[in-house]
Amino acid sequence: MDARLNELEMKLSFAEDSLEQLNMTIYRQQQQIDQLQLAVIELRKQLAASAPAEGRSLREEIPPHY
């Protein structure tokens, strides 16, 4: 019975360690997601600021050789 109890304790310890590692992985991934979302927001702002005020289309910009 002692052997079975020791085996269960080892499995529990391993499971707790695995759970802690998974929690840390999820935490780091969420931090990365948050940073990427902020970067996308900033890029959208930069794109909007650099866009021309008038709505020109690419068809209006004929290359010089035409």
N, CA, C, O and CB atoms as a CASP TS submission, in Angstrom:
PFRMAT TS
TARGET T0000
AUTHOR 0000-0000-0000
METHOD Language model
MODEL 1
PARENT N/A
ATOM      1  N   MET     1       0.830  -1.190   0.000  1.00  0.00           N
ATOM      2  CA  MET     1       0.000   0.000   0.000  1.00  0.00           C
ATOM      3  C   MET     1       0.881   1.264   0.000  1.00  0.00           C
ATOM      4  O   MET     1       0.520   2.267  -0.615  1.00  0.00           O
ATOM      5  CB  MET     1      -0.948  -0.007   1.222  1.00  0.00           C
ATOM      6  N   ASP     2       2.007   1.216   0.672  1.00  0.00           N
ATOM      7  CA  ASP     2       2.911   2.358   0.691  1.00  0.00           C
ATOM      8  C   ASP     2       3.422   2.687  -0.704  1.00  0.00           C
ATOM      9  O   ASP     2       3.546   3.854  -1.074  1.00  0.00           O
ATOM     10  CB  ASP     2       4.080   2.087   1.623  1.00  0.00           C
ATOM     11  N   ALA     3       3.713   1.660  -1.462  1.00  0.00           N
ATOM     12  CA  ALA     3       4.206   1.866  -2.824  1.00  0.00           C
ATOM     13  C   ALA     3       3.149   2.547  -3.674  1.00  0.00           C
ATOM     14  O   ALA     3       3.462   3.450  -4.451  1.00  0.00           O
ATOM     15  CB  ALA     3       4.619   0.531  -3.460  1.00  0.00           C
ATOM     16  N   ARG     4       1.905   2.125  -3.535  1.00  0.00           N
ATOM     17  CA  ARG     4       0.814   2.743  -4.305  1.00  0.00           C
ATOM     18  C   ARG     4       0.621   4.188  -3.895  1.00  0.00           C
ATOM     19  O   ARG     4       0.372   5.048  -4.740  1.00  0.00           O
ATOM     20  CB  ARG     4      -0.498   1.965  -4.114  1.00  0.00           C
ATOM     21  N   LEU     5       0.732   4.462  -2.608  1.00  0.00           N
ATOM     22  CA  LEU     5       0.582   5.828  -2.110  1.00  0.00           C
ATOM     23  C   LEU     5       1.716   6.705  -2.620  1.00  0.00           C
ATOM     24  O   LEU     5       1.483   7.844  -3.026  1.00  0.00           O
ATOM     25  CB  LEU     5       0.544   5.844  -0.571  1.00  0.00           C
ATOM     26  N   ASN     6       2.939   6.189  -2.605  1.00  0.00           N
ATOM     27  CA  ASN     6       4.079   6.945  -3.120  1.00  0.00           C
ATOM     28  C   ASN     6       3.916   7.224  -4.613  1.00  0.00           C
ATOM     29  O   ASN     6       4.223   8.319  -5.084  1.00  0.00           O
ATOM     30  CB  ASN     6       5.390   6.183  -2.863  1.00  0.00           C
ATOM     31  N   GLU     7       3.430   6.227  -5.352  1.00  0.00           N
ATOM     32  CA  GLU     7       3.216   6.407  -6.791  1.00  0.00           C
ATOM     33  C   GLU     7       2.169   7.480  -7.062  1.00  0.00           C
ATOM     34  O   GLU     7       2.340   8.299  -7.965  1.00  0.00           O
ATOM     35  CB  GLU     7       2.790   5.085  -7.438  1.00  0.00           C
ATOM     36  N   LEU     8       1.090   7.479  -6.289  1.00  0.00           N
ATOM     37  CA  LEU     8       0.057   8.503  -6.447  1.00  0.00           C
ATOM     38  C   LEU     8       0.591   9.885  -6.094  1.00  0.00           C
ATOM     39  O   LEU     8       0.259  10.867  -6.758  1.00  0.00           O
ATOM     40  CB  LEU     8      -1.157   8.175  -5.578  1.00  0.00           C
ATOM     41  N   GLU     9       1.412   9.967  -5.059  1.00  0.00           N
ATOM     42  CA  GLU     9       1.994  11.250  -4.686  1.00  0.00           C
ATOM     43  C   GLU     9       2.929  11.769  -5.771  1.00  0.00           C
ATOM     44  O   GLU     9       2.955  12.968  -6.049  1.00  0.00           O
ATOM     45  CB  GLU     9       2.744  11.126  -3.365  1.00  0.00           C
ATOM     46  N   MET    10       3.698  10.870  -6.385  1.00  0.00           N
ATOM     47  CA  MET    10       4.586  11.283  -7.473  1.00  0.00           C
ATOM     48  C   MET    10       3.770  11.762  -8.674  1.00  0.00           C
ATOM     49  O   MET    10       4.117  12.766  -9.295  1.00  0.00           O
ATOM     50  CB  MET    10       5.516  10.121  -7.886  1.00  0.00           C
ATOM     51  N   LYS    11       2.699  11.057  -9.001  1.00  0.00           N
ATOM     52  CA  LYS    11       1.856  11.460 -10.130  1.00  0.00           C
ATOM     53  C   LYS    11       1.207  12.806  -9.855  1.00  0.00           C
ATOM     54  O   LYS    11       1.116  13.649 -10.747  1.00  0.00           O
ATOM     55  CB  LYS    11       0.778  10.398 -10.413  1.00  0.00           C
ATOM     56  N   LEU    12       0.756  13.010  -8.624  1.00  0.00           N
ATOM     57  CA  LEU    12       0.148  14.281  -8.258  1.00  0.00           C
ATOM     58  C   LEU    12       1.164  15.410  -8.364  1.00  0.00           C
ATOM     59  O   LEU    12       0.855  16.489  -8.870  1.00  0.00           O
ATOM     60  CB  LEU    12      -0.427  14.214  -6.841  1.00  0.00           C
ATOM     61  N   SER    13       2.372  15.156  -7.885  1.00  0.00           N
ATOM     62  CA  SER    13       3.424  16.164  -7.963  1.00  0.00           C
ATOM     63  C   SER    13       3.735  16.513  -9.416  1.00  0.00           C
ATOM     64  O   SER    13       3.891  17.686  -9.756  1.00  0.00           O
ATOM     65  CB  SER    13       4.691  15.672  -7.254  1.00  0.00           C
ATOM     66  N   PHE    14       3.825  15.501 -10.265  1.00  0.00           N
ATOM     67  CA  PHE    14       4.084  15.723 -11.679  1.00  0.00           C
ATOM     68  C   PHE    14       2.936  16.514 -12.324  1.00  0.00           C
ATOM     69  O   PHE    14       3.169  17.421 -13.123  1.00  0.00           O
ATOM     70  CB  PHE    14       4.283  14.380 -12.401  1.00  0.00           C
ATOM     71  N   ALA    15       1.702  16.159 -11.968  1.00  0.00           N
ATOM     72  CA  ALA    15       0.537  16.848 -12.526  1.00  0.00           C
ATOM     73  C   ALA    15       0.518  18.310 -12.095  1.00  0.00           C
ATOM     74  O   ALA    15       0.206  19.183 -12.905  1.00  0.00           O
ATOM     75  CB  ALA    15      -0.762  16.151 -12.091  1.00  0.00           C
ATOM     76  N   GLU    16       0.842  18.592 -10.848  1.00  0.00           N
ATOM     77  CA  GLU    16       0.886  19.967 -10.363  1.00  0.00           C
ATOM     78  C   GLU    16       1.964  20.767 -11.077  1.00  0.00           C
ATOM     79  O   GLU    16       1.751  21.926 -11.431  1.00  0.00           O
ATOM     80  CB  GLU    16       1.126  19.993  -8.858  1.00  0.00           C
ATOM     81  N   ASP    17       3.124  20.150 -11.289  1.00  0.00           N
ATOM     82  CA  ASP    17       4.217  20.819 -11.991  1.00  0.00           C
ATOM     83  C   ASP    17       3.820  21.116 -13.431  1.00  0.00           C
ATOM     84  O   ASP    17       4.075  22.206 -13.942  1.00  0.00           O
ATOM     85  CB  ASP    17       5.494  19.959 -11.955  1.00  0.00           C
ATOM     86  N   SER    18       3.198  20.147 -14.075  1.00  0.00           N
ATOM     87  CA  SER    18       2.749  20.346 -15.462  1.00  0.00           C
ATOM     88  C   SER    18       1.717  21.458 -15.544  1.00  0.00           C
ATOM     89  O   SER    18       1.755  22.282 -16.458  1.00  0.00           O
ATOM     90  CB  SER    18       2.163  19.045 -16.034  1.00  0.00           C
ATOM     91  N   LEU    19       0.801  21.482 -14.594  1.00  0.00           N
ATOM     92  CA  LEU    19      -0.222  22.521 -14.574  1.00  0.00           C
ATOM     93  C   LEU    19       0.399  23.901 -14.389  1.00  0.00           C
ATOM     94  O   LEU    19      -0.020  24.860 -15.036  1.00  0.00           O
ATOM     95  CB  LEU    19      -1.235  22.247 -13.463  1.00  0.00           C
ATOM     96  N   GLU    20       1.389  24.009 -13.516  1.00  0.00           N
ATOM     97  CA  GLU    20       2.059  25.288 -13.300  1.00  0.00           C
ATOM     98  C   GLU    20       2.790  25.748 -14.561  1.00  0.00           C
ATOM     99  O   GLU    20       2.757  26.930 -14.904  1.00  0.00           O
ATOM    100  CB  GLU    20       3.040  25.183 -12.130  1.00  0.00           C
ATOM    101  N   GLN    21       3.447  24.819 -15.246  1.00  0.00           N
ATOM    102  CA  GLN    21       4.123  25.159 -16.495  1.00  0.00           C
ATOM    103  C   GLN    21       3.129  25.626 -17.553  1.00  0.00           C
ATOM    104  O   GLN    21       3.391  26.587 -18.277  1.00  0.00           O
ATOM    105  CB  GLN    21       4.913  23.959 -17.014  1.00  0.00           C
ATOM    106  N   LEU    22       1.995  24.949 -17.638  1.00  0.00           N
ATOM    107  CA  LEU    22       0.973  25.360 -18.602  1.00  0.00           C
ATOM    108  C   LEU    22       0.412  26.736 -18.263  1.00  0.00           C
ATOM    109  O   LEU    22       0.166  27.546 -19.157  1.00  0.00           O
ATOM    110  CB  LEU    22      -0.159  24.332 -18.647  1.00  0.00           C
ATOM    111  N   ASN    23       0.213  26.998 -16.998  1.00  0.00           N
ATOM    112  CA  ASN    23      -0.277  28.313 -16.586  1.00  0.00           C
ATOM    113  C   ASN    23       0.705  29.416 -16.959  1.00  0.00           C
ATOM    114  O   ASN    23       0.299  30.481 -17.423  1.00  0.00           O
ATOM    115  CB  ASN    23      -0.535  28.335 -15.083  1.00  0.00           C
ATOM    116  N   MET    24       1.995  29.162 -16.759  1.00  0.00           N
ATOM    117  CA  MET    24       3.010  30.160 -17.112  1.00  0.00           C
ATOM    118  C   MET    24       3.055  30.371 -18.626  1.00  0.00           C
ATOM    119  O   MET    24       3.232  31.495 -19.095  1.00  0.00           O
ATOM    120  CB  MET    24       4.398  29.728 -16.592  1.00  0.00           C
ATOM    121  N   THR    25       2.898  29.301 -19.378  1.00  0.00           N
ATOM    122  CA  THR    25       2.882  29.412 -20.841  1.00  0.00           C
ATOM    123  C   THR    25       1.706  30.254 -21.293  1.00  0.00           C
ATOM    124  O   THR    25       1.856  31.123 -22.152  1.00  0.00           O
ATOM    125  CB  THR    25       2.821  28.021 -21.495  1.00  0.00           C
ATOM    126  N   ILE    26       0.550  30.008 -20.728  1.00  0.00           N
ATOM    127  CA  ILE    26      -0.647  30.768 -21.087  1.00  0.00           C
ATOM    128  C   ILE    26      -0.480  32.234 -20.704  1.00  0.00           C
ATOM    129  O   ILE    26      -0.883  33.122 -21.455  1.00  0.00           O
ATOM    130  CB  ILE    26      -1.892  30.174 -20.401  1.00  0.00           C
ATOM    131  N   TYR    27       0.108  32.488 -19.546  1.00  0.00           N
ATOM    132  CA  TYR    27       0.340  33.863 -19.091  1.00  0.00           C
ATOM    133  C   TYR    27       1.253  34.608 -20.068  1.00  0.00           C
ATOM    134  O   TYR    27       0.964  35.741 -20.451  1.00  0.00           O
ATOM    135  CB  TYR    27       0.958  33.867 -17.675  1.00  0.00           C
ATOM    136  N   ARG    28       2.368  33.957 -20.472  1.00  0.00           N
ATOM    137  CA  ARG    28       3.291  34.595 -21.412  1.00  0.00           C
ATOM    138  C   ARG    28       2.628  34.811 -22.768  1.00  0.00           C
ATOM    139  O   ARG    28       2.836  35.846 -23.401  1.00  0.00           O
ATOM    140  CB  ARG    28       4.560  33.748 -21.576  1.00  0.00           C
ATOM    141  N   GLN    29       1.843  33.857 -23.212  1.00  0.00           N
ATOM    142  CA  GLN    29       1.159  34.008 -24.495  1.00  0.00           C
ATOM    143  C   GLN    29       0.166  35.167 -24.440  1.00  0.00           C
ATOM    144  O   GLN    29       0.038  35.915 -25.410  1.00  0.00           O
ATOM    145  CB  GLN    29       0.437  32.703 -24.878  1.00  0.00           C
ATOM    146  N   GLN    30      -0.533  35.324 -23.327  1.00  0.00           N
ATOM    147  CA  GLN    30      -1.486  36.422 -23.213  1.00  0.00           C
ATOM    148  C   GLN    30      -0.764  37.760 -23.227  1.00  0.00           C
ATOM    149  O   GLN    30      -1.262  38.727 -23.803  1.00  0.00           O
ATOM    150  CB  GLN    30      -2.319  36.283 -21.935  1.00  0.00           C
ATOM    151  N   GLN    31       0.411  37.825 -22.596  1.00  0.00           N
ATOM    152  CA  GLN    31       1.193  39.060 -22.643  1.00  0.00           C
ATOM    153  C   GLN    31       1.594  39.379 -24.087  1.00  0.00           C
ATOM    154  O   GLN    31       1.518  40.532 -24.510  1.00  0.00           O
ATOM    155  CB  GLN    31       2.450  38.941 -21.746  1.00  0.00           C
ATOM    156  N   GLN    32       2.013  38.380 -24.830  1.00  0.00           N
ATOM    157  CA  GLN    32       2.386  38.584 -26.224  1.00  0.00           C
ATOM    158  C   GLN    32       1.184  39.027 -27.051  1.00  0.00           C
ATOM    159  O   GLN    32       1.305  39.909 -27.901  1.00  0.00           O
ATOM    160  CB  GLN    32       2.986  37.303 -26.809  1.00  0.00           C
ATOM    161  N   ILE    33       0.039  38.427 -26.808  1.00  0.00           N
ATOM    162  CA  ILE    33      -1.179  38.804 -27.527  1.00  0.00           C
ATOM    163  C   ILE    33      -1.517  40.262 -27.238  1.00  0.00           C
ATOM    164  O   ILE    33      -1.853  41.018 -28.150  1.00  0.00           O
ATOM    165  CB  ILE    33      -2.363  37.883 -27.130  1.00  0.00           C
ATOM    166  N   ASP    34      -1.427  40.654 -25.975  1.00  0.00           N
ATOM    167  CA  ASP    34      -1.720  42.046 -25.610  1.00  0.00           C
ATOM    168  C   ASP    34      -0.760  43.010 -26.308  1.00  0.00           C
ATOM    169  O   ASP    34      -1.180  44.057 -26.800  1.00  0.00           O
ATOM    170  CB  ASP    34      -1.634  42.230 -24.082  1.00  0.00           C
ATOM    171  N   GLN    35       0.524  42.660 -26.350  1.00  0.00           N
ATOM    172  CA  GLN    35       1.507  43.523 -27.024  1.00  0.00           C
ATOM    173  C   GLN    35       1.228  43.606 -28.519  1.00  0.00           C
ATOM    174  O   GLN    35       1.332  44.676 -29.118  1.00  0.00           O
ATOM    175  CB  GLN    35       2.934  43.002 -26.785  1.00  0.00           C
ATOM    176  N   LEU    36       0.878  42.484 -29.113  1.00  0.00           N
ATOM    177  CA  LEU    36       0.583  42.481 -30.557  1.00  0.00           C
ATOM    178  C   LEU    36      -0.671  43.298 -30.871  1.00  0.00           C
ATOM    179  O   LEU    36      -0.725  43.987 -31.889  1.00  0.00           O
ATOM    180  CB  LEU    36       0.406  41.037 -31.064  1.00  0.00           C
ATOM    181  N   GLN    37      -1.670  43.221 -30.006  1.00  0.00           N
ATOM    182  CA  GLN    37      -2.874  44.022 -30.216  1.00  0.00           C
ATOM    183  C   GLN    37      -2.562  45.513 -30.151  1.00  0.00           C
ATOM    184  O   GLN    37      -3.081  46.296 -30.946  1.00  0.00           O
ATOM    185  CB  GLN    37      -3.940  43.663 -29.179  1.00  0.00           C
ATOM    186  N   LEU    38      -1.716  45.903 -29.205  1.00  0.00           N
ATOM    187  CA  LEU    38      -1.327  47.309 -29.120  1.00  0.00           C
ATOM    188  C   LEU    38      -0.551  47.733 -30.360  1.00  0.00           C
ATOM    189  O   LEU    38      -0.729  48.843 -30.861  1.00  0.00           O
ATOM    190  CB  LEU    38      -0.487  47.558 -27.862  1.00  0.00           C
ATOM    191  N   ALA    39       0.310  46.844 -30.854  1.00  0.00           N
ATOM    192  CA  ALA    39       1.085  47.155 -32.055  1.00  0.00           C
ATOM    193  C   ALA    39       0.160  47.312 -33.262  1.00  0.00           C
ATOM    194  O   ALA    39       0.365  48.207 -34.082  1.00  0.00           O
ATOM    195  CB  ALA    39       2.134  46.054 -32.324  1.00  0.00           C
ATOM    196  N   VAL    40      -0.842  46.465 -33.380  1.00  0.00           N
ATOM    197  CA  VAL    40      -1.785  46.568 -34.496  1.00  0.00           C
ATOM    198  C   VAL    40      -2.560  47.878 -34.411  1.00  0.00           C
ATOM    199  O   VAL    40      -2.769  48.539 -35.428  1.00  0.00           O
ATOM    200  CB  VAL    40      -2.760  45.367 -34.502  1.00  0.00           C
ATOM    201  N   ILE    41      -2.979  48.252 -33.232  1.00  0.00           N
ATOM    202  CA  ILE    41      -3.705  49.515 -33.051  1.00  0.00           C
ATOM    203  C   ILE    41      -2.820  50.684 -33.465  1.00  0.00           C
ATOM    204  O   ILE    41      -3.275  51.601 -34.149  1.00  0.00           O
ATOM    205  CB  ILE    41      -4.168  49.683 -31.577  1.00  0.00           C
ATOM    206  N   GLU    42      -1.559  50.652 -33.051  1.00  0.00           N
ATOM    207  CA  GLU    42      -0.629  51.731 -33.397  1.00  0.00           C
ATOM    208  C   GLU    42      -0.399  51.779 -34.907  1.00  0.00           C
ATOM    209  O   GLU    42      -0.368  52.859 -35.497  1.00  0.00           O
ATOM    210  CB  GLU    42       0.717  51.546 -32.658  1.00  0.00           C
ATOM    211  N   LEU    43      -0.240  50.626 -35.524  1.00  0.00           N
ATOM    212  CA  LEU    43      -0.046  50.590 -36.977  1.00  0.00           C
ATOM    213  C   LEU    43      -1.270  51.112 -37.717  1.00  0.00           C
ATOM    214  O   LEU    43      -1.137  51.804 -38.725  1.00  0.00           O
ATOM    215  CB  LEU    43       0.270  49.167 -37.435  1.00  0.00           C
ATOM    216  N   ARG    44      -2.451  50.787 -37.227  1.00  0.00           N
ATOM    217  CA  ARG    44      -3.680  51.306 -37.851  1.00  0.00           C
ATOM    218  C   ARG    44      -3.741  52.825 -37.748  1.00  0.00           C
ATOM    219  O   ARG    44      -4.148  53.505 -38.691  1.00  0.00           O
ATOM    220  CB  ARG    44      -4.930  50.684 -37.192  1.00  0.00           C
ATOM    221  N   LYS    45      -3.332  53.353 -36.593  1.00  0.00           N
ATOM    222  CA  LYS    45      -3.313  54.808 -36.427  1.00  0.00           C
ATOM    223  C   LYS    45      -2.320  55.443 -37.393  1.00  0.00           C
ATOM    224  O   LYS    45      -2.615  56.468 -38.007  1.00  0.00           O
ATOM    225  CB  LYS    45      -2.960  55.185 -34.977  1.00  0.00           C
ATOM    226  N   GLN    46      -1.141  54.833 -37.527  1.00  0.00           N
ATOM    227  CA  GLN    46      -0.138  55.364 -38.438  1.00  0.00           C
ATOM    228  C   GLN    46      -0.622  55.302 -39.883  1.00  0.00           C
ATOM    229  O   GLN    46      -0.393  56.229 -40.659  1.00  0.00           O
ATOM    230  CB  GLN    46       1.174  54.598 -38.288  1.00  0.00           C
ATOM    231  N   LEU    47      -1.278  54.229 -40.236  1.00  0.00           N
ATOM    232  CA  LEU    47      -1.797  54.076 -41.590  1.00  0.00           C
ATOM    233  C   LEU    47      -2.873  55.120 -41.874  1.00  0.00           C
ATOM    234  O   LEU    47      -2.892  55.720 -42.949  1.00  0.00           O
ATOM    235  CB  LEU    47      -2.361  52.661 -41.794  1.00  0.00           C
ATOM    236  N   ALA    48      -3.753  55.335 -40.923  1.00  0.00           N
ATOM    237  CA  ALA    48      -4.806  56.332 -41.099  1.00  0.00           C
ATOM    238  C   ALA    48      -4.211  57.738 -41.212  1.00  0.00           C
ATOM    239  O   ALA    48      -4.707  58.565 -41.977  1.00  0.00           O
ATOM    240  CB  ALA    48      -5.805  56.268 -39.930  1.00  0.00           C
ATOM    241  N   ALA    49      -3.154  58.004 -40.454  1.00  0.00           N
ATOM    242  CA  ALA    49      -2.537  59.323 -40.487  1.00  0.00           C
ATOM    243  C   ALA    49      -1.775  59.556 -41.792  1.00  0.00           C
ATOM    244  O   ALA    49      -1.670  60.691 -42.256  1.00  0.00           O
ATOM    245  CB  ALA    49      -1.600  59.492 -39.298  1.00  0.00           C
ATOM    246  N   SER    50      -1.252  58.501 -42.374  1.00  0.00           N
ATOM    247  CA  SER    50      -0.473  58.665 -43.599  1.00  0.00           C
ATOM    248  C   SER    50      -1.316  58.554 -44.857  1.00  0.00           C
ATOM    249  O   SER    50      -0.824  58.831 -45.951  1.00  0.00           O
ATOM    250  CB  SER    50       0.625  57.645 -43.643  1.00  0.00           C
ATOM    251  N   ALA    51      -2.566  58.158 -44.729  1.00  0.00           N
ATOM    252  CA  ALA    51      -3.441  58.025 -45.898  1.00  0.00           C
ATOM    253  C   ALA    51      -3.766  59.412 -46.454  1.00  0.00           C
ATOM    254  O   ALA    51      -3.935  60.358 -45.684  1.00  0.00           O
ATOM    255  CB  ALA    51      -4.749  57.262 -45.528  1.00  0.00           C
ATOM    256  N   PRO    52      -3.854  59.544 -47.761  1.00  0.00           N
ATOM    257  CA  PRO    52      -4.199  60.847 -48.342  1.00  0.00           C
ATOM    258  C   PRO    52      -5.616  61.265 -47.937  1.00  0.00           C
ATOM    259  O   PRO    52      -6.507  60.434 -47.761  1.00  0.00           O
ATOM    260  CB  PRO    52      -4.079  60.801 -49.883  1.00  0.00           C
ATOM    261  N   ALA    53      -5.786  62.558 -47.798  1.00  0.00           N
ATOM    262  CA  ALA    53      -7.084  63.082 -47.371  1.00  0.00           C
ATOM    263  C   ALA    53      -8.153  62.849 -48.424  1.00  0.00           C
ATOM    264  O   ALA    53      -9.282  62.487 -48.095  1.00  0.00           O
ATOM    265  CB  ALA    53      -6.981  64.568 -47.061  1.00  0.00           C
ATOM    266  N   GLU    54      -7.802  63.055 -49.702  1.00  0.00           N
ATOM    267  CA  GLU    54      -8.789  62.826 -50.760  1.00  0.00           C
ATOM    268  C   GLU    54      -8.798  61.344 -51.114  1.00  0.00           C
ATOM    269  O   GLU    54      -7.790  60.660 -50.937  1.00  0.00           O
ATOM    270  CB  GLU    54      -8.478  63.695 -52.021  1.00  0.00           C
ATOM    271  N   GLY    55      -9.901  60.853 -51.601  1.00  0.00           N
ATOM    272  CA  GLY    55     -10.039  59.448 -51.941  1.00  0.00           C
ATOM    273  C   GLY    55      -9.629  59.165 -53.366  1.00  0.00           C
ATOM    274  O   GLY    55     -10.493  59.015 -54.231  1.00  0.00           O
ATOM    275  N   ARG    56      -8.331  59.086 -53.642  1.00  0.00           N
ATOM    276  CA  ARG    56      -7.867  58.783 -54.991  1.00  0.00           C
ATOM    277  C   ARG    56      -7.884  57.278 -55.196  1.00  0.00           C
ATOM    278  O   ARG    56      -7.681  56.500 -54.264  1.00  0.00           O
ATOM    279  CB  ARG    56      -6.447  59.356 -55.236  1.00  0.00           C
ATOM    280  N   SER    57      -8.131  56.890 -56.443  1.00  0.00           N
ATOM    281  CA  SER    57      -8.049  55.471 -56.752  1.00  0.00           C
ATOM    282  C   SER    57      -6.763  55.215 -57.535  1.00  0.00           C
ATOM    283  O   SER    57      -6.166  56.141 -58.084  1.00  0.00           O
ATOM    284  CB  SER    57      -9.299  54.999 -57.554  1.00  0.00           C
ATOM    285  N   LEU    58      -6.351  53.972 -57.581  1.00  0.00           N
ATOM    286  CA  LEU    58      -5.142  53.611 -58.306  1.00  0.00           C
ATOM    287  C   LEU    58      -5.336  53.765 -59.813  1.00  0.00           C
ATOM    288  O   LEU    58      -4.361  53.949 -60.541  1.00  0.00           O
ATOM    289  CB  LEU    58      -4.733  52.178 -57.970  1.00  0.00           C
ATOM    290  N   ARG    59      -6.553  53.694 -60.281  1.00  0.00           N
ATOM    291  CA  ARG    59      -6.821  53.853 -61.715  1.00  0.00           C
ATOM    292  C   ARG    59      -6.535  55.277 -62.181  1.00  0.00           C
ATOM    293  O   ARG    59      -6.208  55.497 -63.348  1.00  0.00           O
ATOM    294  CB  ARG    59      -8.275  53.484 -62.028  1.00  0.00           C
ATOM    295  N   GLU    60      -6.657  56.239 -61.277  1.00  0.00           N
ATOM    296  CA  GLU    60      -6.389  57.635 -61.634  1.00  0.00           C
ATOM    297  C   GLU    60      -4.891  57.892 -61.769  1.00  0.00           C
ATOM    298  O   GLU    60      -4.488  58.858 -62.417  1.00  0.00           O
ATOM    299  CB  GLU    60      -6.991  58.579 -60.586  1.00  0.00           C
ATOM    300  N   GLU    61      -4.072  57.051 -61.173  1.00  0.00           N
ATOM    301  CA  GLU    61      -2.634  57.233 -61.213  1.00  0.00           C
ATOM    302  C   GLU    61      -2.074  56.414 -62.386  1.00  0.00           C
ATOM    303  O   GLU    61      -1.618  55.287 -62.194  1.00  0.00           O
ATOM    304  CB  GLU    61      -1.976  56.811 -59.856  1.00  0.00           C
ATOM    305  N   ILE    62      -2.110  56.969 -63.571  1.00  0.00           N
ATOM    306  CA  ILE    62      -1.623  56.278 -64.759  1.00  0.00           C
ATOM    307  C   ILE    62      -0.110  56.434 -64.826  1.00  0.00           C
ATOM    308  O   ILE    62       0.411  57.535 -64.651  1.00  0.00           O
ATOM    309  CB  ILE    62      -2.298  56.830 -66.050  1.00  0.00           C
ATOM    310  N   PRO    63       0.599  55.334 -65.081  1.00  0.00           N
ATOM    311  CA  PRO    63       2.057  55.429 -65.192  1.00  0.00           C
ATOM    312  C   PRO    63       2.462  56.391 -66.302  1.00  0.00           C
ATOM    313  O   PRO    63       1.690  56.604 -67.236  1.00  0.00           O
ATOM    314  CB  PRO    63       2.666  54.046 -65.450  1.00  0.00           C
ATOM    315  N   PRO    64       3.657  56.979 -66.222  1.00  0.00           N
ATOM    316  CA  PRO    64       4.080  58.014 -67.181  1.00  0.00           C
ATOM    317  C   PRO    64       4.233  57.511 -68.603  1.00  0.00           C
ATOM    318  O   PRO    64       4.231  58.335 -69.517  1.00  0.00           O
ATOM    319  CB  PRO    64       5.377  58.609 -66.740  1.00  0.00           C
ATOM    320  N   HIS    65       4.365  56.233 -68.851  1.00  0.00           N
ATOM    321  CA  HIS    65       4.572  55.771 -70.219  1.00  0.00           C
ATOM    322  C   HIS    65       3.278  55.637 -71.003  1.00  0.00           C
ATOM    323  O   HIS    65       3.328  55.234 -72.165  1.00  0.00           O
ATOM    324  CB  HIS    65       5.285  54.455 -70.207  1.00  0.00           C
ATOM    325  N   TYR    66       2.124  55.952 -70.430  1.00  0.00           N
ATOM    326  CA  TYR    66       0.863  55.890 -71.172  1.00  0.00           C
ATOM    327  C   TYR    66       0.530  57.222 -71.774  1.00  0.00           C
ATOM    328  O   TYR    66      -0.498  57.360 -72.437  1.00  0.00           O
ATOM    329  CB  TYR    66      -0.271  55.432 -70.278  1.00  0.00           C
TER
END
